[in-house]
Amino acid sequence: MSSSGAATSFTARENALSQLVFLLIAAGASYYFSQLRFGLTGHLPEVSIDRLMAGTAQTPEQYRVLIPWLAKGIIGIFKLMPTLPTPAPMTVFQYIELLCVLLVFLAFRHLVSLFLGKSATSALLAITVWYGMLFHYVIPPLRPGPASPINFAWWKVADVPALLFMTVGLILMYKKKWIAYYAMFVLATINRETSCYLTFIYLFTALGKSTPRSISIHCLLQFSIWVVIKYLLYQFYIDNPVTGPGPPDAAYAGLFDVTDFRMNMADLRDVRLYPVLFSIAGFLWIPALLLRSIIRKDFIRKSTIVIFPYFAGMSVLATLFELRIFGDLVSVLAAAFVLVLDELLVVKPVSAGGG
Amino acid sequence: MVQAARRISGMFHFRLADLPKTNVKFFRELIFYALAGVMAFHFSQLRFGLTGQPPENNIYHLMEGTGSTPLQHRVLIPGSVNLILKSLTLFPSAPPISPESLFQHIELIAVFLLFVAVRHYVSLFLANDLVGILSAILTFNALLFSYVMPRADPLWYVHWFPFDIPAVLFITAGLILIHQKKWAQYYFLFLVATVNRETSAFLTLAYLLTNLGKCKTKQVTVHCLLQFLIWATIKYILFLIYIDNPVGDGGMDPTEARWSLGLYDPNDFAVNLETLISISAYPFIFSIIGYLWVPTMLLLRLVREEFVRRTMVVTVPWCISMLYVGTLTQLREFGELVPVVGVAFILAFQELLKVETGPLNRG
């Protein structure tokens, strides 16, 4: 790399080298992450990959069918070619996840570069998204106390792809590539219902920038897609067992577990659990939110507001201290952290900003 | 509707800048110390939940002085715990405290102080105090790779030793004191750091590298000799105290340990070479300091602070020596490099921003 003195830009060779280094780190870190995921997490028998592929797992896990369908498709293709050995389902899932982690790296770098406009800097800080991911998908959310057992993180097929869709969704939304966005939104919704938070982000970032009519149409369209997909999946798996202690015909009908809210409120009263909760995105969310006012890029600054409806939604629909449920937010929060760091380290001309 | 939404959005528009200046400083400090406390607590919980103690060198062996050398030579924390427990016997009404709890509390305090020290170290080179706070968060993330995250394949949990985190703290504080040339405090810290772990020798190397050509040769020689003398004396005394202890990871008989004499395990080098042949281990080995060392090394020439650039040279002999005296797959051997590399990373990043933003925007 160039020395500091008179250097104003990198040569093409240096840029190529920085990209190569980024790709090597991304590949190495993805591999290590994937190894940790399959070594340090637990699988719930009720929602095992075999059951998910067979369509007999508990709802709402069974509604998250994109990856099980994809794995089934891949295995089916292998079966059409008798000369090739058919891979084990677990191997297919592991490879899909490895690819997703790598794509998260690439997508996050692209997302950050949209706002920083700096190739090497964006590549350098792409690692922050990975740090965040570890806290949601690998590190056990330990409950303090001598009698507390280690709660290993659950491995769920939809988790990492959901983060990937969220990151890609942010890019497409920012670039206003609506056809690609809606195609991605459909896939993201089939993967996991948390895609609806992309609509929230759209709403927060578009308010005051687009016409109310345009905003209403986009929100309604996304809501309609979401509801239709959810309803179809609900009908498709209507006879499946339901997560939680309730009967299958309970009011929540496998859409969420009603006992979660009570449990979450009880957990929130235990101050000792707060360090776990605060470790969302590797603690990056704290400066990202406290210093969000210094972020000049409207899109990222406003998109961080999604943490509030997300947290409220998860308080009712999921187990808060199972940190993996917040994994979708990692790219939003890590991007905000990167922009905060950028603002603090570089003095910019007054004209710079917007976004 | 748009107005209402804007009003709601405005509710979340918390600005530190809107507060009076004295309040801003107070809130900044409050937030930093609260954050450092929470991160230290969480780190401590993870350390005690996700690591393991080798039975032959657990805290009880180390406290009794029956652990294997060289681990037993690192007596500062076990000795402090013994002292605290003995002091507590003077107060019969005081509630009993288990050694585990004491070790955990000492580590908790060490992690907390480490975050404070890292912030201070960064502030020596960057005027913006907020970057120092953010650096503490990055340090937290980087520390995980040395002291919490296991090797995944084969699954191998990190070994917990009481001297590890204090050693990182001493290296950070030592670098601050070398930079500030506060020699009285430095020598006191150096003494304590050497009783904690022999890696304090790298502080001498850092001193040498950062002062060569900057101070008089005589002065540099005197400082280096003095530090070496302290180091060698402490190591020799500890060696004599624990001369009959078992040696190395295998707990070898000291009479058969020959030239390693419990100072290091000569088997490590062969094991490390074997590890280096296995490419599948590379993603794990490269995760030292959360992969930050790779871009930092490549961008090192961008760093203008000579002190930071020169201290980075320490990483080379460190890594080479760890090939002989440590186990590569135990990334905790590289934990002390976290503040060295972490600060260089932040400064390299800042310079990179300047290069990529262009000459007009340099601040």
Interface residues (C-beta under 8 A of the other chain):
Chain A: M1 S2 S3 S4 A7 T8 S9 F10 L17 S18 V21 L24 I25 A27 G28 A29 Y31 Y32 Q35 L36 F38 G39 L40 L116 G117 K118 S119 A120 T121 L124 L125 I127 Y131 L134 V138 I139 P140 L142 P144 I150 L203 F204 L207 G208 P212 Y274 P275 V276 F278 S279 G282 F283 L284 I286 P287 L289 L290 L291 R292 S293 I294 K302 I305 F308 F337 V340 L341 D342 L344 L345 V346 V347 K348 P349 A352
Chain B: M1 V2 A5 R6 S9 F12 H13 F14 R15 L16 A17 I31 L35 V38 M39 F41 H42 Q45 L46 G49 L50 L126 N128 L130 V131 I133 L134 I137 F140 N141 L144 V148 M149 P150 A152 D153 L155 Y282 P283 F284 F286 S287 G290 Y291 L292 V294 P295 L298 L299 R301 L302 V303 R304 F349 Q350 E351 L352 L353 K354 V355 E356 T357 G358 P359 L360 N361 R362 G363
